Amino acid sequence: MNAVEIPFDTTRTFVEEAASVMFFARVGERTVRCYVTRSALESYFGADADHDALESSACLRAFDANARRIEAIARECLGSNGAGVRTVVLNADTVFRVLARMH
């Protein structure tokens, strides 16, 4: 599947148990759960690591400010891993590798 054909829903939420922002992609007829971890948001997207009490707010703000870049990285992962993917987790290492490939 061509990566360009993968749209994303505007719904996103912070999942405390996973310390991640969860968002959704549409791959064909399926909805794929995507997560970007707090560490990736702190390392690459400007989430403030110093305010644990406001962790969810900081992560959601960083996600919202960088949604297009984060979705492009998730799209790249979905496009390179085939149509059978059910979940994408963007941790700091994954973001680093994908950004290196994209540039």
ROTORRO-973987 format. One record per residue: x, y, z of N, C-alpha, C in turn; residue in one letter. Coordinates in steps of 0.02 Angstrom, whole numbers, plus 50000, padded with zeros to 5 digits. Example, Ala and Ser with C-alpha at 12.3 -4.5 7.8 and 13.67 -1.06 7.14 Angstrom:
BEGIN
506604971650390506154977550390506604983550390A;506424988850354506844994750357506455000250394S;
//
This chain:
BEGIN
500424994150000500005000050000500445006250000M;500275011049959500645017249956500535021250020N;501075023650050501035027250114500585033350109A;500545036450051500135042550043499395041150053V;499185035050044498475033250048498245031850119E;498655033150170498475031550239498265037950275I;497605038950285497375044750322497365043550397P;497335048950436497325048550509496705052050535F;496425049150588495865052150623496115057850666D;495695062650681495905068250724495865066550798T;495575060950815495515058850885496205056850911T;496375059350970496985057251004496865057751078R;497205053551116497125053551188497775051251221T;497895053551282498485051351319498305045051357F;498705039851350498595033451384499125032951438V;498925034051500499405034051555499785027551562E;499435021951557499755015351565500315014351515E;500255017251457500765016551404501225022651400A;501085027751440501455034051437501535036351364A;500965036451329500965037851257500325041451238S;500375044951181499785047651149499555042551097V;498925040651101498645035851054498245039751001M;498335037750938497975040750883497835035150833F;497445036550781497195031250737497325032650664F;497525027450628497615027750555497095023150523A;496925024750461496495020350422496915017150368R;496955010550370497325006750320496805002350286V;496615004350226496075000750192495435001350234G;495144995750251494534995650291494674995350366E;495304994550385495484993650455495695000250488R;495555000550553495815005950595496415003150632T;496975006650627497595004450660497735009250717V;497845006350776498035010350834498775012250828R;498915018550839499595021150838499745024450905C;500345023650928500565026850990501225030450977Y;501295036351006501935039751008502105040551082V;502675038051102502845037751173503045044651200T;502985045151265503205051351299503935052751283R;504355047551284505075048751271505185051451200S;504815049051152504875051751084504615058951081A;504075060351115503795067151116504285071951150L;504625069651202505115073851236505735074751193E;505975069451163506605069651125506555073351059S;505985072651025505935075150956505395080450944Y;504915081050990504345085350976504195090551029F;504665091651075504605097251121504175096451182G;503975090351200503595089451262504055091151321A;503785094451371504175096651429504255090851478D;504865088351484505005082551527505005084351601A;504985090651618505065092751688504415093351727D;503855092251697503225093151731502815086751731H;503015081851773502655075451775501925076251793D;501755081151835501055082051854500625083951794A;500935086951744500575089051684500775084851624L;501005078851636501265074551583500785073851525E;500155072351540499675071351485499585077751445S;499525083451478499435089851443500035091551400S;500635090551427501255092051389501305087551328A;501145081251337501195076551281500675078051228C;500065079651248499545081351199499705087751163L;499975092751198500175099051165500725097651113R;501225093551132501765091951086501495088051026A;501035083451038500735079750983500365084450936F;499935088650965499535093250923499975097850882D;500515100250911500955104850876501355101450820A;501425094850825501835091150778501455085450744N;500785085850744500375080250719500575078250648A;500685082950604500855081150534501505077250530R;502015079450567502655075750567502575068850597R;502215068450653502105061950687501715057350641I;501205059850609500815055750562501235053550503E;501675057850479502115055950423502575050150444A;502825050350505503255044950530502845038550537I;502245039050565501815033150571501635030450502A;501485034850455501325032950386501915029050355R;502515031450367503115028150342503165021050371E;503045020450436503065013750468502515009250441C;501925011850433501375007750406501505005750334L;501775010250294501915008750224502465003650215G;502955003750260503524999150253503404992350285S;502894991850328502774985650364502194981550336N;501874983850285501334979950254500654981250284G;500164978250253499464979450270499244975650332A;499634970950358499414966950415499544970150483G;499824976050485499994979350548499364981250586V;499344979650650498764981450691498924987150739R;499554987850757499764993050804500444995750784T;500535002350789501175005550776501375009250840V;501985008050863502245011550921502855015550899V;502795022050906503345026550889503715028450953L;504255024750968504665026651024505245030850998N;505685033151042506225037651021506675034350969A;506825027950977507255024450929506925023950860D;506295022350858505935021850795505905028650760T;505755033850797505735040550768506405042350739V;506945040950776507615042450751507755038850685F;507605032350682507735028350621507325030950562R;506685032350574506255034550519506465041450495V;506615045950541506835052650521507485052250481L;507935047850500508565047050462508425044550391A;507945040050383507755037550316507415042850274R;507025047150307506625052150271507055058050247M;507635058950276508045064750256508595062750211H;
//
